[in-house]
Amino acid sequence: MMCIKLNILFFGATADIIGKRRIEIDLPIDTIASQILDKLISDFPSLSEHRLLYSVNQQYASGNEILADGDEIAIFTAVSGG
């Protein structure tokens, strides 16, 4: 099976849960962005307690983006102002 390598960056509470600021993962070439969250929540169930947002290559993601080898995914929690 052909795979792509993705760089996953974590910010705020997500970095605390994962225990790292960055990881690399290999996924099938037909992976879409929303599948990244599914995998991470499966691996780190505490993430499901947060409203997660993410970006692909520094652009907010809708979840339908098809990922390519070397893409950078940033995972972070929603931030509210006050």
GROMACS elastic network, one bead per residue, 0.5 to 0.9 nm:
[ bonds ]
;  ai    aj funct       b0    kb
    1    28     6  0.70084   500
    1    29     6  0.84860   500
    2    27     6  0.84232   500
    2    28     6  0.60118   500
    2    29     6  0.60538   500
    3    26     6  0.60037   500
    3    27     6  0.52303   500
    3    29     6  0.50368   500
    3    30     6  0.85571   500
    3    69     6  0.79477   500
    4    25     6  0.82268   500
    4    26     6  0.54857   500
    4    27     6  0.54914   500
    4    28     6  0.61209   500
    4    29     6  0.54736   500
    4    30     6  0.88783   500
    4    31     6  0.87031   500
    4    67     6  0.81609   500
    4    68     6  0.64466   500
    4    70     6  0.71659   500
    4    71     6  0.87940   500
    5    24     6  0.66783   500
    5    25     6  0.56825   500
    5    27     6  0.66299   500
    5    28     6  0.89319   500
    5    68     6  0.80394   500
    5    69     6  0.52002   500
    5    70     6  0.56019   500
    5    71     6  0.76436   500
    6    23     6  0.83811   500
    6    24     6  0.55599   500
    6    25     6  0.54145   500
    6    26     6  0.63111   500
    6    27     6  0.77100   500
    6    67     6  0.83227   500
    6    68     6  0.78794   500
    6    69     6  0.62665   500
    6    70     6  0.51762   500
    6    71     6  0.53363   500
    6    72     6  0.61149   500
    6    73     6  0.72229   500
    7    22     6  0.70768   500
    7    23     6  0.60504   500
    7    25     6  0.67663   500
    7    70     6  0.66039   500
    7    71     6  0.63134   500
    7    73     6  0.61113   500
    7    74     6  0.83771   500
    8    21     6  0.82995   500
    8    22     6  0.55779   500
    8    23     6  0.52799   500
    8    24     6  0.59613   500
    8    25     6  0.75316   500
    8    71     6  0.85443   500
    8    72     6  0.59545   500
    8    74     6  0.58026   500
    8    75     6  0.72942   500
    9    15     6  0.81619   500
    9    20     6  0.85484   500
    9    21     6  0.56877   500
    9    23     6  0.67079   500
    9    24     6  0.88064   500
    9    72     6  0.73375   500
    9    73     6  0.60737   500
    9    75     6  0.61087   500
    9    76     6  0.85679   500
   10    13     6  0.82345   500
   10    14     6  0.55528   500
   10    16     6  0.85338   500
   10    18     6  0.78619   500
   10    20     6  0.72812   500
   10    22     6  0.60651   500
   10    23     6  0.85236   500
   10    73     6  0.86367   500
   10    74     6  0.58979   500
   10    75     6  0.50301   500
   10    76     6  0.61385   500
   11    14     6  0.56330   500
   11    15     6  0.51572   500
   11    16     6  0.81786   500
   11    21     6  0.66884   500
   11    74     6  0.75636   500
   11    75     6  0.64303   500
   11    76     6  0.51163   500
   11    77     6  0.76736   500
   12    15     6  0.56127   500
   12    16     6  0.67823   500
   12    76     6  0.64434   500
   12    77     6  0.70135   500
   13    16     6  0.50207   500
   13    17     6  0.62913   500
   13    18     6  0.87100   500
   13    47     6  0.86887   500
   13    50     6  0.85189   500
   13    76     6  0.73805   500
   13    77     6  0.68355   500
   14    17     6  0.51263   500
   14    18     6  0.61512   500
   14    19     6  0.82827   500
   14    20     6  0.87813   500
   14    21     6  0.84352   500
   14    47     6  0.68320   500
   14    50     6  0.85671   500
   14    52     6  0.85199   500
   14    75     6  0.69598   500
   14    76     6  0.60292   500
   14    77     6  0.69619   500
   15    18     6  0.51742   500
   15    19     6  0.56342   500
   15    20     6  0.54671   500
   15    21     6  0.52379   500
   15    22     6  0.81283   500
   15    75     6  0.86733   500
   15    76     6  0.83094   500
   16    19     6  0.51151   500
   16    20     6  0.71361   500
   16    21     6  0.83081   500
   17    20     6  0.81446   500
   17    44     6  0.74605   500
   17    46     6  0.68805   500
   17    47     6  0.70062   500
   18    21     6  0.77150   500
   18    22     6  0.89453   500
   18    44     6  0.70091   500
   18    47     6  0.85854   500
   20    23     6  0.72247   500
   26    69     6  0.89927   500
   27    30     6  0.82820   500
   27    31     6  0.67163   500
   27    36     6  0.89565   500
   28    31     6  0.57738   500
   29    32     6  0.88840   500
   29    66     6  0.85951   500
   29    67     6  0.74024   500
   29    68     6  0.70669   500
   29    69     6  0.78273   500
   30    66     6  0.68015   500
   30    67     6  0.73231   500
   30    68     6  0.85668   500
   31    34     6  0.84516   500
   31    35     6  0.66061   500
   31    36     6  0.80353   500
   31    65     6  0.86383   500
   31    66     6  0.61040   500
   31    67     6  0.59615   500
   31    68     6  0.84133   500
   32    35     6  0.56918   500
   32    36     6  0.74451   500
   32    63     6  0.67160   500
   32    64     6  0.58025   500
   32    65     6  0.54280   500
   32    67     6  0.56674   500
   33    36     6  0.55603   500
   33    37     6  0.75952   500
   33    54     6  0.86982   500
   33    55     6  0.87358   500
   33    56     6  0.76964   500
   33    61     6  0.73663   500
   33    62     6  0.78871   500
   33    64     6  0.59985   500
   33    65     6  0.53979   500
   33    66     6  0.63798   500
   33    67     6  0.63894   500
   33    73     6  0.83693   500
   34    37     6  0.56304   500
   34    38     6  0.67846   500
   34    61     6  0.86011   500
   34    62     6  0.78469   500
   34    64     6  0.66262   500
   34    65     6  0.80196   500
   35    39     6  0.62225   500
   35    40     6  0.86233   500
   35    63     6  0.78902   500
   36    39     6  0.52131   500
   36    40     6  0.61747   500
   36    41     6  0.85846   500
   36    63     6  0.89925   500
   36    73     6  0.86295   500
   37    40     6  0.50541   500
   37    41     6  0.59478   500
   37    42     6  0.83590   500
   37    47     6  0.89795   500
   37    52     6  0.82780   500
   37    54     6  0.86099   500
   37    75     6  0.84509   500
   38    41     6  0.52934   500
   38    42     6  0.61316   500
   38    43     6  0.86755   500
   39    42     6  0.50600   500
   39    43     6  0.62068   500
   39    44     6  0.84745   500
   40    43     6  0.50077   500
   40    44     6  0.57327   500
   40    45     6  0.77830   500
   40    47     6  0.76659   500
   41    46     6  0.72389   500
   41    47     6  0.56080   500
   41    48     6  0.60285   500
   42    45     6  0.57079   500
   42    47     6  0.88985   500
   42    48     6  0.89719   500
   44    47     6  0.59644   500
   44    48     6  0.81676   500
   45    48     6  0.57309   500
   45    49     6  0.79857   500
   46    49     6  0.56973   500
   46    50     6  0.79127   500
   47    50     6  0.57281   500
   47    51     6  0.83100   500
   47    52     6  0.78210   500
   48    51     6  0.74101   500
   48    52     6  0.80980   500
   49    52     6  0.89664   500
   50    77     6  0.65129   500
   50    78     6  0.81126   500
   51    76     6  0.85791   500
   51    77     6  0.57930   500
   51    78     6  0.60331   500
   52    75     6  0.68481   500
   52    76     6  0.58001   500
   52    78     6  0.62624   500
   53    60     6  0.79418   500
   53    61     6  0.79726   500
   53    74     6  0.82862   500
   53    75     6  0.59931   500
   53    76     6  0.54262   500
   53    77     6  0.57844   500
   53    78     6  0.63282   500
   54    58     6  0.89636   500
   54    59     6  0.84736   500
   54    60     6  0.61676   500
   54    61     6  0.59327   500
   54    62     6  0.84039   500
   54    63     6  0.85933   500
   54    73     6  0.67741   500
   54    74     6  0.53201   500
   54    76     6  0.61230   500
   54    77     6  0.83541   500
   55    58     6  0.55413   500
   55    59     6  0.50536   500
   55    62     6  0.83799   500
   55    72     6  0.80485   500
   55    73     6  0.55981   500
   55    74     6  0.51975   500
   55    75     6  0.68915   500
   55    76     6  0.87584   500
   56    59     6  0.53558   500
   56    60     6  0.64551   500
   56    61     6  0.58839   500
   56    65     6  0.80445   500
   56    67     6  0.81979   500
   56    71     6  0.68072   500
   56    72     6  0.57764   500
   56    74     6  0.66842   500
   57    60     6  0.84501   500
   57    71     6  0.61256   500
   57    72     6  0.50049   500
   57    73     6  0.63048   500
   57    74     6  0.79509   500
   58    61     6  0.88471   500
   58    72     6  0.76117   500
   58    73     6  0.77524   500
   58    74     6  0.75054   500
   61    64     6  0.76213   500
   61    65     6  0.70225   500
   62    65     6  0.70652   500
   63    66     6  0.85776   500
   67    70     6  0.86653   500
   67    71     6  0.65881   500
   68    71     6  0.57052   500
   76    79     6  0.87626   500
